[in-house]
Amino acid sequence: MIRLVGTLLSVLCAVFLTLILLGTSPAAEETNITEIKGRVLSPRGLPLSGAEVREDIGRRESLVVRTDKSGEFLWKGRYCSILEASHPDWPGYKALIPRLLLGEDYVLLALRKTLTVKGKVQNPDSKPIAGAKITLEVYGVDSASGFARVKSLIADADGSFVIADIVPENRYRLVVYAKGFCRLVTDRFFASKSELRQFEYIVMSPGRAVTFTVLLPDGKPLPNVLVSVGGKDWPYGQGRTDSTGKVIIEDLTAEKVHAYVSAGEWRQKEYWYEPDQKGTVTIRLERKAE
């Protein structure tokens, strides 16, 4: 009996230590919580009671809090890349602040009249690209690219699109995807007080399929490793190598591509590659330094 109790105590201690090391103990979870305090103001500069403040508006699920009688709010969560505020009594007005502009102290979210972005997506022959996916991203977050997704939509049959409810006084860009074409990223633009920003034409170039071959230092192929084009934290093309160490990723540029390989104990020497005339890239790995 005494031996059994001792064994159980040993197991419980081991589980407790494991939870601490993994950071899943209640104390560890509490230290990962971010608190953001602030106030929402109307376009007239007055505190707004009952305003909705939400984070990560580009995701399907977002944490929403409401302001009190004095217009103040307290947001608590694990991570916040964007804060957006709105109020039912002020349709067409919103506030948006990216993470890097939030600061550590008090945040003021002043509602502003939202803007609209319009444009058309077409190919080099001036024909519309129906079904192109247009994503609006805002600059100022602590991600690899510095951008976070705000909203996405699909172009109409004539390639046209309209993005409404854009909060001014922020820097944005558009990221455009279409099957058979290279991913296109517009230059950053500053949303001014003008109610309309017009992209007359967004011309997309035809994409190409690139075959990536991942090899070990001895020349042997490395199967089942993930190849990400665009970067580790912001990929726009991914695939796993087959038994021969090859993977085909479509709709890439004919010029240099940035590729990241996730291969455990192995690392790659370079990240930028220029496909040859056949559209192939060979990535040779080396063992990570201890």
N, C-alpha and C positions, 0 to 999 in steps of 0.2 A: 504493500500500500504506500509506504513512504517513498519507495523507488518510483512508483507511478506518479505521485504528486510532484516529485523532483523533476521527472521528465516533462510533465505538463508545464511547470514553471519555466523550464529551459526553452520549451517551444514558444511560450508566450513572450518571453524576453527577446528571442530571436526575431519574432514577428514585429514586435515594437521597434526594435533597432532598425529593421528593414524599412518600416514605414518612415522613420525619421530620415534615413539615408535617401529615400526616394522623394522626400519632401511632401508626403501625403498626410502628415500628422496635422491635427487641427491648428496647432501653432504655426506650422509652416504655411498652411493655406491662408491663414489670416495675414501673414506678412506679404502675400502676393496680391492683396486687395488694394485697388487704387480708389482714392476718394477725390472727387472733384466737386467743389462748392462754387456756387455762382448765383446770378440773378438774370432773369429774362426781362428785357425792356421792350415796350411798344415802339412803333415808329416815331411816336411823339416823345420818347424818352422816359415814359412812366413805367413803374413796375407792373408786371402782368401776372395776375393770379390765375391758376389753372392752365398754364402753358405746358405743353408736352416737350420734354427734353429726351432725346434718344441718341444712342451711340451706334457706331458701325452701321450706318444706314444702307450700306451696300450689301449687307447680309440679309438672309431670310428672317432670322430671328434677331431682335435687338432689345436691349433693356431700356424701358421707358419709365421715367419719373415725371411727376407733375410739380409745378411750383406752388408754394404756399401763398397766404394772403399778401405777403410782402414781396412776392415775385421770386423768392429764393428757392433753390433746389440743392439737394445733396445726391450726387450719383456715386454709387459704389459698385465696382466690378473688377474683373481680373485684368481687362485691358480695354483701352478706348483709343481708337484711331481718329474718330470724327465725332463731334457733338453737333446735333441739329436741334433747333427749337422752332416750334410753330404754335399757333393758337387758333381755335375755331372762329373767334370773332375777327380775325385778321386773315382772311383767305388771300392767297397771292403774296403773302409776306412770310419770310423765313429768316433764320440765322444759322450760320454754319461756321465752325472753327475747326481746322485740322489739329491733330495731336500736338505738333511741335509749337503751335501758337497758343496752346492752352496755358502753359506755364505751371507753376506749382501752387499759386495762391488762388485768388478769387477771380472768377470768370464772368464777364459781362457778355450776354448774348442779346444784341439789339436786332430786332426784326427789320428786314429791308425788303423792298419790293423786288420780287424775283424776276429773272430774265429768261429769255428763250433763245436757243441755238437752233438754227435751221441749216440744211445743206442737202447735197445730192452726192451719191456714190456712183462712180462709173469706171469703166475700163479704159485703156489707152485709145480705143476706137470710139470713145464718147458714147458708148452704149451703157445703159443703166445696169447696176448690179443689184438685182432684187434679193431680198433676204439677208443682206449684209448685216452683221451685228456691230452696233456702235455702242461703245462704253465710254461714259464720261467719268474721268478720274480727277481728283483734286490733289494739289501738291501741298506737302507740309506734314508728312507722317514719317515715323521712324521705321520705314521698311527699306528693302534693298533698292527699290526704284525711287523712293520718296513720294510715291503716289498711292492713293487708295480709291477703290471703286465707289462711285456715288450711285449711278444707275446705268442700266443697259436697255436697249430697245433694238428692234429689227426694222431695217429699211423697207419701204413700200415697194410695190411692183415697179415703180419708175425710179427706184433708188433714192427717193427722198426720205428725210427724217426730220422730226421736230422733237427737241428736248426742252421741256418746260420746267419751271420751278427751280431755276439755277440761282443760287445765292450770290450776289455780287461781292466785290472786294476780295475775291480769292483767285488763285491761279489754277487753271484747269488744262487738260489735254483730252483729245479724243483718241481712242484706240479702236481700229476698225478691222474686223475679221470677215473673210468671205472664202468659201471653199474654192480652191484652185488659184488663190491669189496670196501674195505676201501680206503678212500682218503689217498694217500701216499705223504709225503713231504721228499725230500732228505735233507741231511746235506748241509749246506752252502759250496760253493766251490768258490775259487778265480780263476778268469779267467786270466791265465798267458799269456806269449807271445807265448806259443805253439799254433799252428794253429788248433789243434784238442783236444777235451776233450771227452773221450770215457766212457760211462756208459755201461759196457758189458751187464749186466742184471739188470732190475728193477723188483723185485718180489713183486706182490701185494697179500695181504691176502683177503680171502672172507669176505664180510661185512655181517652185520645182521641188521634187522629192530628193532628199539627200539620204544616202546610205552611210550610217556610222558603223565602223568596226572597232571594237574595243579589245585591245591585246595586252597581255601581261609582258613583263620585261623580256621573257624568253620567247616571245612571239606567239604564245598559245592564246586562243580566243577565250574571252571571259563571258560566259553566259549569264543570263538573268540579272543583269545590272541595269539600273535606271539611267537613261540618258535624257537630260532636260535641256532644251534649247531655249535660250533667253536668260537662264540663270537658275540657281538653286531655289531662291525664294520668289521668283516672278517668272516662271516658265510659260511659254506660249506654245510649246510642242514637247511631248514626252513619249517615251516608249522603252520597253525592256529588250535587251539583246536576246537572240535565240541561241541555240546550241553552238552556232558557228561564230558567236560574238557580234552578230550584225543586227541592226534595227533600222527601219526606214521611217523617216519622219517627213511628212508632206508639207506643202505650201510654205517653203522657206525661200529666202532670198538667194539669188545666184552669187551674191558677194559673200563676205565673211560672215560667219555665224558664231555666236557665243554659246558654247555647250558646257554643261556641267555633268560630271559622272559621279554617281553615288555608289561607291564600291568598297565599303568597309575599310579594310586595312590598306587599300591601295589609294593612290592619289595621282592626279594628272599634272603634267608639267605646264601645259598651256590651256587656255580657255577660249581663245579665238582661233577659228579654223577657216581655211578657204577651200571649198570643195573643188575637186579637179573637174576636168571636162566631162567626166562620166557622172559627176554628182556624188562622189564618194569622199569620205573623211575617215582617216585612221587615227585613233586615239591610243597612244601607248602609255601605260601606267607604270608607276614605280612605287615601291613600298614606302609607307609613311615613316618618317624619322621618329624614333622613340624619344 
